Amino acid sequence: MLTAIVISLAVVFVAELGDKSQLIAMTYALRHRWWVVLSGIGLAAMLVHGLSVTIGHFLGLTLPDRPIAFAAAIAFLLFAVWTWRSGRTGDDGDDGDVRVAETRFVVPAIVSSFVLAELGDKTMLATVALASDHHWIGVWIGATVGMVGADGVAIAAGALLHRRLPVRLLHNLASVLFLSFGVWILFDAALGMRWVAVTATGSLAAVAALALAVGVVRNRAAPTASGTPIAKL
């Protein structure tokens, strides 16, 4: 079992690096306390990898890709709207300690978004394969710890961004990320239209980059506009 834990932890941790789940963890970390986000990720990891271990070790089945893709796309589009509205109605201060008030819906939202993002993902497929050849409890533990560890790195990166950039801008960028995920999954995985997915997400990325540049310029120009002197270089 120890071998299964070590192998699964290493495989899932490496597979999660640069994956969309890390970006989701980062966007949630911009808006909520790190321990709330990490708790939701832990629950989601236990559910997802528990399901994949069951599939790989006990059932030997495959998941229906297209219905899951439709559900994931709709979920991410809803999260994009929710994040955008939170940015419009939340606190606009630039204090690095500002966080959106936690509600009873935050953890379920985190869990559901991660579960939908991971269903059919390469990390889940890797866990299914590992569970078919190794001790299933060890695979479950190792995969869960690996996913939480990798997304913990993303949470730390999100906390660093939260101290460097305006809160309103970060909310808007988070909503664009969720929208991009939803559009990509909808057109690529659900509808099989890869070229539309590439065009749409590329356009969203360009708009997001332009908005980020404008936001940074406005943030730097704010002291001058308010009459506050800027230190000479």
C-alpha positions in Angstrom: 0.0 0.0 0.0 2.9 2.4 0.7 4.2 1.9 -2.8 0.7 2.7 -4.2 0.6 5.9 -2.1 4.0 7.1 -3.2 3.4 6.3 -6.9 -0.1 7.8 -7.0 1.0 11.0 -5.1 3.9 11.6 -7.5 1.8 10.9 -10.7 -1.2 13.0 -9.7 1.0 15.9 -8.4 3.0 16.1 -11.6 -0.2 15.7 -13.7 -1.9 18.5 -11.9 0.9 21.1 -12.5 -0.4 23.6 -15.1 -3.8 21.8 -15.2 -7.1 23.7 -15.2 -7.8 22.7 -11.7 -4.8 24.7 -10.5 -6.2 27.8 -12.3 -9.6 27.2 -10.6 -7.9 26.9 -7.2 -6.1 30.2 -7.9 -9.3 32.0 -8.9 -11.1 30.8 -5.7 -8.1 31.8 -3.6 -8.5 35.4 -4.9 -12.0 35.6 -3.4 -12.0 33.3 -0.3 -9.8 32.3 2.6 -7.1 29.7 1.7 -8.3 27.1 4.2 -11.9 27.3 2.9 -10.6 26.7 -0.7 -8.3 23.9 0.4 -11.0 22.2 2.4 -13.3 22.2 -0.7 -10.4 20.8 -2.8 -9.8 18.1 -0.3 -13.4 17.0 -0.4 -13.5 17.1 -4.2 -10.3 15.1 -4.4 -11.6 12.4 -2.1 -14.8 12.2 -4.2 -13.2 12.2 -7.6 -10.4 9.8 -6.8 -12.7 7.6 -4.8 -14.9 7.3 -7.9 -11.9 6.6 -10.1 -10.5 4.0 -7.8 -14.0 2.3 -7.7 -14.1 2.4 -11.5 -10.6 1.1 -12.0 -10.4 -1.5 -9.2 -13.9 -2.8 -8.8 -16.0 -2.0 -12.0 -13.6 -1.6 -14.9 -16.1 0.9 -16.5 -15.7 4.1 -18.5 -17.5 7.4 -17.9 -19.8 8.9 -20.6 -17.7 11.8 -21.9 -20.3 14.0 -23.6 -23.0 14.3 -20.9 -20.2 15.1 -18.3 -18.7 17.7 -20.7 -22.1 19.4 -21.1 -22.6 19.5 -17.3 -19.1 20.9 -16.7 -19.5 23.6 -19.4 -22.8 24.8 -17.9 -21.3 24.8 -14.4 -18.3 26.9 -15.4 -20.5 29.4 -17.3 -22.6 29.8 -14.1 -19.5 30.2 -12.0 -18.3 32.9 -14.4 -21.6 34.9 -13.9 -21.4 34.3 -10.1 -17.8 35.5 -9.9 -18.5 38.6 -12.1 -21.5 39.6 -9.9 -19.5 39.1 -6.7 -16.9 41.5 -8.1 -19.6 44.1 -8.9 -21.2 44.0 -5.5 -18.2 43.1 -3.3 -15.7 45.2 -1.5 -13.5 47.2 -4.0 -10.7 48.0 -1.6 -7.2 47.1 -2.4 -6.2 45.7 1.0 -4.3 42.5 0.6 -6.3 41.0 3.5 -9.7 41.6 1.9 -11.8 38.5 1.3 -15.3 37.9 0.1 -17.5 36.9 3.1 -17.8 33.1 3.3 -21.3 31.8 2.8 -22.8 28.3 3.2 -22.6 27.9 -0.6 -18.9 28.4 -1.0 -17.6 25.0 -0.2 -20.3 23.2 -2.2 -19.5 25.4 -5.2 -15.8 24.6 -4.9 -16.4 20.9 -4.5 -18.8 20.8 -7.5 -16.6 22.8 -9.8 -13.5 20.6 -9.0 -15.5 17.4 -9.4 -16.8 18.5 -12.8 -13.4 19.7 -13.9 -11.7 16.4 -13.0 -14.3 14.0 -14.3 -12.7 12.4 -17.4 -9.5 14.5 -16.9 -6.0 12.9 -17.3 -5.5 12.7 -13.5 -8.6 10.7 -13.1 -7.7 8.4 -16.0 -4.3 8.0 -14.4 -5.9 7.1 -11.1 -8.2 4.6 -12.8 -5.1 2.9 -14.4 -3.2 2.9 -11.1 -6.1 1.4 -9.2 -6.3 -1.5 -11.6 -2.7 -2.6 -10.7 -2.0 -1.3 -7.2 -3.7 -1.3 -3.7 -6.8 0.7 -4.1 -6.7 2.4 -0.7 -3.1 3.5 -1.3 -4.0 4.9 -4.7 -6.9 6.8 -3.2 -4.8 8.3 -0.5 -1.9 9.1 -2.7 -4.0 10.7 -5.5 -6.0 12.8 -3.0 -2.8 14.1 -1.3 -1.2 14.8 -4.7 -4.1 16.8 -5.9 -4.4 18.8 -2.7 -0.7 19.5 -2.7 -0.6 20.7 -6.3 -3.6 22.9 -5.9 -2.1 24.3 -2.6 0.8 25.6 -4.7 -1.8 27.4 -6.9 -3.5 28.8 -3.8 -0.2 30.3 -2.7 0.2 31.9 -6.1 -3.3 33.3 -6.0 -2.6 34.8 -2.5 0.5 36.5 -3.9 -1.5 38.0 -6.8 -4.1 39.2 -4.4 -1.5 41.4 -2.7 -0.1 42.7 -6.0 -3.2 43.6 -8.0 -6.6 45.4 -7.4 -9.4 43.3 -6.0 -12.0 44.4 -8.7 -9.5 43.5 -11.4 -8.9 40.0 -9.9 -12.6 39.3 -9.7 -13.0 40.2 -13.3 -10.1 38.0 -14.4 -11.4 35.1 -12.4 -14.8 35.4 -14.1 -13.0 35.4 -17.5 -11.1 32.2 -16.6 -14.3 30.4 -15.6 -15.9 31.7 -18.8 -12.9 30.4 -20.9 -13.1 27.0 -19.3 -16.9 26.8 -19.9 -16.5 27.8 -23.6 -13.6 25.5 -24.2 -15.4 22.4 -22.7 -18.7 23.2 -24.4 -17.3 23.5 -27.9 -14.4 21.1 -27.7 -15.5 18.2 -25.5 -19.3 18.5 -25.7 -19.8 19.6 -29.3 -16.5 18.4 -30.9 -15.8 21.8 -32.5 -12.1 22.3 -31.7 -11.6 25.2 -34.1 -14.5 27.1 -32.6 -13.2 26.4 -29.1 -9.7 27.7 -30.0 -11.0 30.8 -31.6 -13.4 31.6 -28.8 -11.0 31.0 -25.9 -8.2 32.8 -27.8 -10.4 35.9 -28.2 -11.3 35.7 -24.5 -7.6 35.5 -23.6 -6.8 38.5 -25.7 -9.6 40.5 -24.1 -8.5 39.4 -20.6 -4.9 40.4 -21.4 -6.0 43.9 -22.6 -8.2 44.4 -19.5 -5.3 43.4 -17.3 -3.0 45.9 -19.0 -5.6 48.7 -18.7 -6.2 47.9 -15.1 -2.5 48.0 -14.2 -2.1 51.3 -16.0 -5.1 52.8 -14.2 -3.9 51.5 -10.8 -0.5 53.1 -11.3 -2.1 56.4 -12.5 -4.5 56.6 -9.5 -2.1 58.3 -7.1 -1.4 61.1 -9.7 -5.1 61.6 -10.4 -5.9 61.9 -6.7 -3.1 64.5 -6.1 -0.8 62.1 -4.2 2.8 62.7 -5.2 4.7 59.9 -6.7 8.2 59.2 -5.5 11.0 59.9 -8.0 13.0 57.0 -9.3 
